[in-house]
Amino acid sequence: MINKVLKILYSHRFPLVVEKETQHAIEEKFSDNDVPYSREHRLDEKNIPDFFIEGIAIEVKIKGTAKNIYRQCERYCGFDEVKKLILVTNRSMGFPKEIKGKPCYFINIGKAWL
Amino acid sequence: MAVRTYGKIYLAEDNKWHINNAEPHVCIKLKALFTKISRGATQPFKFLNTDENCNDLLWFIDRYPLTVSDSDFYLLKKGKKKHNKDINDLEAILLPDYKPQVVKLKEPYVVRHYQLTGNEVYLKCKRLLIGDDIGLGKTVIGIISCLEKVTRPCVVVVQTHLPKQWKDAVEQFTDLKVHLVKGTKPYDLPPADIYITKYSCLSGWVNVFEKGIFKSAIFDEVQELRHNGSARYEGAKALSNNVEYCLALSATPIYNMGDEIFNVLDAIKEGCLGNKYDFLREWTGGGKTVVQPQALGTYLRENLLMLRRTRKEVGMELPPINKIVHSVGYDENEVIKADKLAKQLAIKVTSGSFMERGQAARELDILVRHATGVSKAKNVAEYVKILLENKIPIILAGWHRQVYDIWLEELKEYNPVMYTGTESPKQKEEAKQKFINGETNLFIISLRSGIGLDGLQEVCDTVVFGELDYSPQVHNQLIGRSNRDKKDGTKNNVTAYFLVSEYGSDPPIIDLLGIKTSQSHNIINPLTPIEEQYSNDSRIKLLAERYLSKKVIEVPIKNETRNITS
């Protein structure tokens, strides 16, 4: 599943200005490709990744500082039900391959627009 | 019961509609609705006698009845009717089964259907931006528009290196007389149908433009007018405001952020997007990024401010461009050299005075871009060797002189030719001929030297970006050198390699390029679904294997194609 999801996220062009539009476009692609996603999955009251697919938490970030984005991802990785994490963003930033022992993937959706 | 009136309207001797004796609250309303009337203007308020104004004035009279004579009321209604008819006619022109009037060119040349309709729309609208895809023959639309008497004499404004190309094209297709305007100092112009000048020369000719002797203006590659406030921009406006017809041509009118479209369109049709403050407030929220680019694009189309046809729409589709983003390594020594100075500048950027901050930021940008290019130059050369060893002709694009020097040294066995700002037009032509004749497979070009360059597509379908530009349209223009129709009618399957570094300026430039491309795409193609990015690296893998089998050595580069950065 992770490869399928990564391929979808990597190979399409998504809007880069308004975060909601980006999420909406991603959701459309997931639907088109029969990906069994759930939206706004509640890990708890405060931690709600944008998409959740069979243990993969996906966070879409168009704005925000690198530090805050990392902290948010770090919190998600603290939950047992999160097995892997994908950060989808349009900004270049360092991102570790693992957080709390969970594999993490970084996708810069800006590259698809080159 | 008599209708209460709030003032009086009449067609005056100056052939303008005058509104007089209007009550104060009506004056306020009038100024709010017709923003071209300045706030401080006093009565009578004057409107040009155009069909569009007749339509608007009738609408205003409907809300605030004004005293009007029967004959004037008839003229207003006639203007309104003509305006509506023109809109319907325009819509009809764009229908697929529309049969445009045939325009004859010199034998054996024939004007394509979409070029004819583009010309007809322009002649009806009088002011239009044509944004047809690269290679669809926008120049021909400009040329055939000059075959109409009403548009002559015409001034064609082009980029510095294109006057001769335009003159040749006009003379190739028509018998129109062309004069190349020389310099910025006005002189007695000889009689001609078309006067070709450069953007850089416009400012010197403002007084001549204001005499109103020219009937039309064509701005080729109109993205040159994306910045206002410059002498060239003011010159362009002076020309535009003193001609009846104004045509702008560019497949890439937005080079950077969406707000640029304001300056471009305001130059050819003043006020068509409101004033700058209104535009920025309503469309960009005060910034540079258009918040709803598709809505803006749709508005431009619906109001026929811009006409754009893609290759697909006109049945001349090219195969998709295969774009491969490949991370290459970098020379750490070069990075260390630049790091010390970069650190000093970075400190100034964050803590210096206002002036120091600005200057340091610019210097830092230049330094980091330069260091990025130099640090990856050898790795780029290694990558390029894979293609060259497989006898594939390539266009290699860069920006810095020092980067070219490294490439020239590393790739000297392949006899590279250069097409950059340093070469004279003659040397450039020689370089082009050598490449086309197969004397070399390596054509090193400056990122910004490619506009209008034709002929490379005959031998080359591969473009490699060894350095990045801040504008995505610069990349597209360069790819367009290979991605255009060949003489024999066949089409290339173009591959573009973006060789990027994980260090320095490349990552933030990529971020910015993404936003800029999405802005431009959505404004220019509001109704077209976002294209998928086509990326297939199987060919380069195959070439690399062949290269290694020839060399029988260890893998020469440490790079890897990375789809996902982590």
Interface residues (C-beta under 8 A of the other chain):
Chain A: L6 Y10 S11 H12 R13 F14 P15 L16 V17 V18 A25 N90 R91 S92 F95 P96 K97 C104 Y105 F106 I107 N108 I109 G110 K111 A112 W113 L114
Chain B: T289 V291 P293 K323 V325 P472 H475 F498 P507 P508 I510 D511 L513 G514 I515 T517 S518 Q519 H521 N522 I530 E531 E532 Q533 S535 N563 I564 T565 S566
